[in-house]
Amino acid sequence: MTFTMFTTPWCGYCHRLKSQLDREGIEFSIVDIEQEPEAAFTVEQANGGNQTVPTLLFTDGSTLTNPSVAQVKEKLAALA
C-alpha cells in the first residue's frame, strides 16, 4: 500500500475521496479511527489536535488532510 486513509463511517468527504481513488485505480488501506483509538491519535498529531478526516498518511511519514485526487496523485508521483 502506498498510503493509509484514516476515516470514520459517517464521513461524507471520506466516502467521496475513497470512490474517486477507487475509480482512478489507486490502492490504499483504510483505518476507522473510531475503531482504533491509536489511529485517532495519529490523526490528531497531523491536524493540530483535531480528528479531521480523511487524513492520508504516506510511506514517507507525511500527511494530507481532505485532499483532492489531484493532490494525492501529485504526492504519489513525488514519492515514486
NUMARDREN-200738 format. One record per residue: residue in one letter; x, y, z of N, C-alpha, C, O in turn. Coordinates in steps of 0.001 Angstrom, whole numbers, m for minus. Atoms other than C-alpha are relative to their C-alpha. Layout:
// residues N
+--------+---------+---------+---------+---------+---------+---------+---------+---------+---------+---------+---------+---------+
: residu :      nu :      nv :      nw :     cau :     cav :     caw :      cu :      cv :      cw :      ou :      ov :      ow :
+--------+---------+---------+---------+---------+---------+---------+---------+---------+---------+---------+---------+---------+
:      A :       X :       Y :       Z :       X :       Y :       Z :       X :       Y :       Z :       X :       Y :       Z :
...
+--------+---------+---------+---------+---------+---------+---------+---------+---------+---------+---------+---------+---------+
// end
This chain:
// residues 80
+--------+---------+---------+---------+---------+---------+---------+---------+---------+---------+---------+---------+---------+
: residu :      nu :      nv :      nw :     cau :     cav :     caw :      cu :      cv :      cw :      ou :      ov :      ow :
+--------+---------+---------+---------+---------+---------+---------+---------+---------+---------+---------+---------+---------+
:      M :     836 :   m1191 :       0 :       0 :       0 :       0 :     878 :    1252 :       0 :    1920 :    1295 :     655 :
:      T :    m781 :   m1230 :      79 :    1240 :    3452 :    m791 :    m384 :    1011 :    1070 :     407 :    1886 :    1421 :
:      F :     398 :    m874 :   m1092 :    m761 :    5213 :    1887 :   m1190 :    m587 :     739 :   m1849 :   m1513 :     266 :
:      T :    1129 :     396 :    m826 :   m3338 :    4798 :    4632 :    m959 :    1181 :     103 :    m535 :    2314 :     333 :
:      M :    1021 :   m1029 :    m186 :   m6605 :    6740 :    4750 :    m664 :    m231 :    1349 :   m1248 :   m1285 :    1597 :
:      F :     701 :      37 :   m1277 :   m7872 :    7464 :    8233 :   m1373 :     610 :    m217 :   m1498 :    1676 :    m821 :
:      T :    1366 :    m350 :     332 :  m11647 :    7746 :    8177 :    m939 :    m326 :    1150 :    m524 :    m874 :    2171 :
:      T :    1083 :     451 :    m868 :  m14940 :    7313 :   10019 :   m1139 :    m469 :    m907 :   m1199 :     m72 :   m2071 :
:      P :    1091 :     502 :     846 :  m18065 :    5508 :    8777 :    m963 :    1090 :    m464 :   m1602 :     937 :   m1504 :
:      W :     995 :   m1039 :     289 :  m20137 :    8718 :    8763 :     556 :    1182 :    m795 :    m174 :    2134 :   m1071 :
:      C :    m664 :   m1128 :     663 :  m17644 :   10981 :    6935 :    m297 :      17 :   m1504 :     179 :    m841 :   m2248 :
:      G :     328 :    m126 :    1417 :  m19061 :   12110 :    3577 :    1206 :     300 :    m870 :    1311 :    m219 :   m1981 :
:      Y :   m1215 :    m312 :     754 :  m15720 :   13561 :    2447 :     842 :   m1260 :    m204 :    1458 :   m1445 :   m1253 :
:      C :    m755 :    1254 :      96 :  m14106 :   10187 :    3161 :    m586 :    m914 :   m1074 :     145 :   m1478 :   m1887 :
:      H :     660 :     849 :     995 :  m16678 :    8285 :    1098 :     254 :     521 :   m1416 :     514 :    m257 :   m2333 :
:      R :    m225 :    m586 :    1322 :  m16276 :   10713 :   m1808 :    1430 :    m244 :    m472 :    1644 :    m672 :   m1606 :
:      L :   m1397 :     195 :     397 :  m12465 :   10545 :   m1811 :     285 :   m1466 :    m283 :     980 :   m1781 :   m1249 :
:      K :    m204 :    1428 :     225 :  m12500 :    6749 :   m1495 :    m532 :    m408 :   m1373 :     137 :   m1136 :   m2106 :
:      S :     583 :     325 :    1309 :  m14813 :    6480 :   m4526 :     863 :     534 :   m1138 :    1084 :    m162 :   m2129 :
:      Q :    m841 :    m598 :    1031 :  m12622 :    8839 :   m6558 :    1312 :    m771 :    m156 :    1756 :   m1023 :   m1276 :
:      L :   m1255 :     751 :      56 :   m9443 :    6947 :   m5659 :    m219 :   m1385 :    m594 :     606 :   m1869 :   m1369 :
:      D :     327 :    1314 :     574 :  m11103 :    3608 :   m6465 :    m157 :     106 :   m1516 :     336 :    m748 :   m2252 :
:      R :     176 :    m199 :    1452 :  m12121 :    4958 :   m9900 :    1333 :     183 :    m705 :    1496 :    m240 :   m1849 :
:      E :   m1333 :    m241 :     576 :   m8501 :    6010 :  m10506 :     903 :   m1226 :     107 :    2000 :   m1239 :    m453 :
:      G :    m798 :    1213 :    m166 :   m7253 :    2539 :   m9517 :    1154 :     175 :     970 :    2152 :    m541 :     885 :
:      I :   m1051 :    m264 :    m984 :   m5175 :    3926 :   m6640 :    m256 :    m868 :    1228 :   m1332 :    m816 :    1825 :
:      E :     144 :     905 :   m1139 :   m4571 :    1354 :   m3904 :     388 :     694 :    1293 :    1320 :    1496 :    1332 :
:      F :    m266 :    m568 :   m1315 :   m4647 :    2293 :    m245 :    m685 :    m867 :    1038 :   m1541 :   m1687 :     709 :
:      S :     680 :     695 :   m1077 :   m5633 :     916 :    3119 :    m834 :    1006 :     784 :    m562 :    2206 :     765 :
:      I :     913 :    m855 :    m760 :   m8388 :    2276 :    5345 :      56 :    m382 :    1469 :      64 :   m1562 :    1820 :
:      V :      49 :     213 :   m1437 :   m8341 :    2702 :    9108 :   m1119 :     875 :     558 :   m1125 :    2089 :     358 :
:      D :    1105 :    m708 :    m646 :  m11505 :    3663 :   11008 :     479 :     466 :    1375 :     740 :    m354 :    2255 :
:      I :    m551 :    m520 :   m1251 :  m10361 :    5967 :   13816 :    m954 :    m199 :    1181 :    m541 :     m84 :    2335 :
:      E :     928 :     293 :   m1100 :  m13496 :    5183 :   15821 :     191 :   m1412 :     527 :    m164 :   m1701 :    1670 :
:      Q :    m253 :    1386 :    m402 :  m12498 :    1512 :   15935 :    1417 :    m199 :     543 :    1679 :   m1157 :    1271 :
:      E :   m1403 :     127 :    m399 :   m8763 :    2100 :   16519 :     470 :    1303 :     638 :     927 :    2206 :     m65 :
:      P :    m350 :   m1241 :    m698 :   m8050 :    4751 :   19184 :    1421 :     493 :    m262 :    1658 :    1701 :    m286 :
:      E :   m1377 :    m430 :     286 :   m4308 :    4759 :   18440 :      82 :     709 :   m1344 :     927 :    1581 :   m1540 :
:      A :      59 :    m669 :    1303 :   m5149 :    5768 :   14882 :    m547 :    1417 :     155 :    m108 :    2333 :    m541 :
:      A :     543 :   m1336 :    m260 :   m7188 :    8702 :   16199 :    1112 :     924 :     494 :    1136 :    2105 :     147 :
:      F :   m1133 :    m788 :    m487 :   m4032 :    9888 :   17978 :     893 :     431 :   m1165 :    1364 :    1568 :   m1193 :
:      T :    m791 :    m329 :    1187 :   m2113 :    9761 :   14679 :    m642 :    1148 :    m768 :      49 :    2067 :   m1208 :
:      V :     737 :   m1047 :     704 :   m4807 :   11906 :   13046 :     103 :    1326 :     768 :     300 :    2382 :     168 :
:      E :    m112 :   m1209 :    m822 :   m4726 :   14376 :   15957 :    1380 :     632 :    m145 :    1493 :    1855 :    m231 :
:      Q :   m1369 :    m518 :     152 :    m944 :   14718 :   15632 :     164 :     724 :   m1335 :     857 :    1738 :   m1412 :
:      A :    m129 :    m590 :    1336 :   m1280 :   15520 :   11927 :    m848 :    1257 :    m175 :    m623 :    2035 :   m1102 :
:      N :     983 :   m1064 :     201 :   m4094 :   18042 :   12448 :    m167 :     912 :    1216 :   m1276 :    1341 :    1532 :
:      G :      35 :    m958 :   m1087 :   m3208 :   20196 :   15415 :    m957 :    m362 :    1122 :   m1578 :     513 :    1727 :
:      G :     862 :     456 :   m1079 :   m5145 :   18077 :   17894 :   m1414 :    m341 :    m427 :   m2201 :    m827 :     386 :
:      N :    1354 :     277 :     509 :   m8251 :   17700 :   15712 :     m72 :   m1367 :    m674 :     892 :   m1824 :   m1289 :
:      Q :     221 :    1286 :     672 :   m9686 :   14414 :   14492 :    m658 :     258 :   m1354 :   m1808 :    m117 :   m1583 :
:      T :     503 :    m366 :    1324 :  m10100 :   15682 :   10927 :     251 :   m1146 :    m972 :    1384 :   m1600 :   m1129 :
:      V :    m119 :    1066 :     992 :  m10789 :   13010 :    8315 :    m688 :     444 :   m1286 :   m1631 :    1234 :   m1236 :
:      P :   m1065 :     974 :     159 :   m9958 :   11988 :    5722 :    1391 :     619 :     184 :    1681 :    1709 :    m310 :
:      T :   m1417 :    m326 :     m92 :   m6316 :   12207 :    6715 :     749 :   m1165 :    m624 :     514 :   m2322 :    m275 :
:      L :    m790 :    1031 :     673 :   m3877 :   10317 :    4497 :    1420 :      31 :     535 :    2033 :    1094 :     636 :
:      L :   m1369 :     156 :    m483 :    m569 :    9017 :    5858 :     781 :    m773 :   m1051 :     423 :   m1898 :   m1402 :
:      F :    m805 :     603 :    1069 :    2091 :    8255 :    3237 :    1213 :    m733 :     561 :    1562 :    m575 :    1731 :
:      T :   m1127 :     832 :    m427 :    5061 :    5897 :    3388 :    1183 :     810 :     504 :    2011 :     287 :    1250 :
:      D :   m1106 :    m838 :    m476 :    7448 :    8815 :    3975 :    m328 :     700 :    1318 :     474 :    1484 :    1824 :
:      G :     398 :    m601 :   m1269 :    5532 :    9828 :    7121 :    m762 :    1302 :    m141 :   m1237 :    1846 :     856 :
:      S :     736 :   m1249 :     218 :    3905 :   12895 :    5534 :   m1501 :    m285 :     m41 :   m1928 :   m1425 :    m229 :
:      T :    1453 :     136 :      12 :     168 :   13529 :    5659 :    m646 :    1052 :    m898 :     m66 :    2104 :   m1164 :
:      L :     875 :    m953 :     673 :   m2556 :   15231 :    3633 :   m1367 :    m124 :     648 :   m1835 :   m1230 :     920 :
:      T :    1330 :       7 :    m607 :   m5892 :   16233 :    5134 :   m1022 :     489 :   m1009 :    m898 :    1575 :   m1577 :
:      N :    1081 :    m282 :     943 :   m9013 :   16169 :    2973 :     528 :     474 :   m1354 :     122 :    1527 :   m1846 :
:      P :    m578 :    m420 :    1282 :   m7001 :   16285 :    m266 :    m910 :    m307 :   m1175 :   m1848 :   m1097 :   m1072 :
:      S :     656 :     351 :    1265 :   m8268 :   16270 :   m3823 :     735 :   m1202 :    m593 :    1845 :   m1530 :    m174 :
:      V :    m658 :    1115 :     684 :   m7499 :   13305 :   m6071 :    1281 :     495 :    m674 :    2292 :    m207 :    m682 :
:      A :   m1188 :    m565 :     655 :   m5075 :   15572 :   m7963 :    1144 :     160 :    1000 :    2297 :    m116 :     667 :
:      Q :   m1048 :    m145 :   m1018 :   m3186 :   16314 :   m4734 :     585 :   m1354 :     380 :    1792 :   m1476 :     589 :
:      V :    m471 :    1349 :    m324 :   m2983 :   12595 :   m3939 :     906 :    m519 :   m1119 :    1975 :   m1065 :    m847 :
:      K :    m811 :     460 :    1127 :   m1684 :   11783 :   m7430 :    1353 :     715 :     m43 :    2381 :     101 :    m327 :
:      E :   m1235 :    m779 :     m27 :     888 :   14580 :   m7160 :     940 :    m527 :    1081 :    2141 :    m666 :     848 :
:      K :    m806 :     520 :   m1101 :    2099 :   13246 :   m3816 :     568 :   m1374 :    m347 :    1745 :   m1640 :    m102 :
:      L :    m454 :    1336 :     380 :    2301 :    9675 :   m5105 :    1105 :      83 :   m1060 :    2063 :    m689 :   m1017 :
:      A :   m1031 :    m175 :    1030 :    4307 :   10861 :   m8138 :    1307 :     455 :     635 :    2383 :      20 :     225 :
:      A :   m1201 :    m488 :    m676 :    6725 :   12681 :   m5824 :     686 :   m1100 :     786 :    1905 :   m1079 :     950 :
:      L :    m562 :    1104 :    m776 :    7196 :    9505 :   m3769 :     568 :   m1109 :    m884 :    1362 :   m1929 :    m423 :
:      A :    m403 :    1096 :     902 :    7761 :    7277 :   m6818 :    1475 :      91 :    m368 :    1978 :    m747 :   m1115 :
+--------+---------+---------+---------+---------+---------+---------+---------+---------+---------+---------+---------+---------+
// end
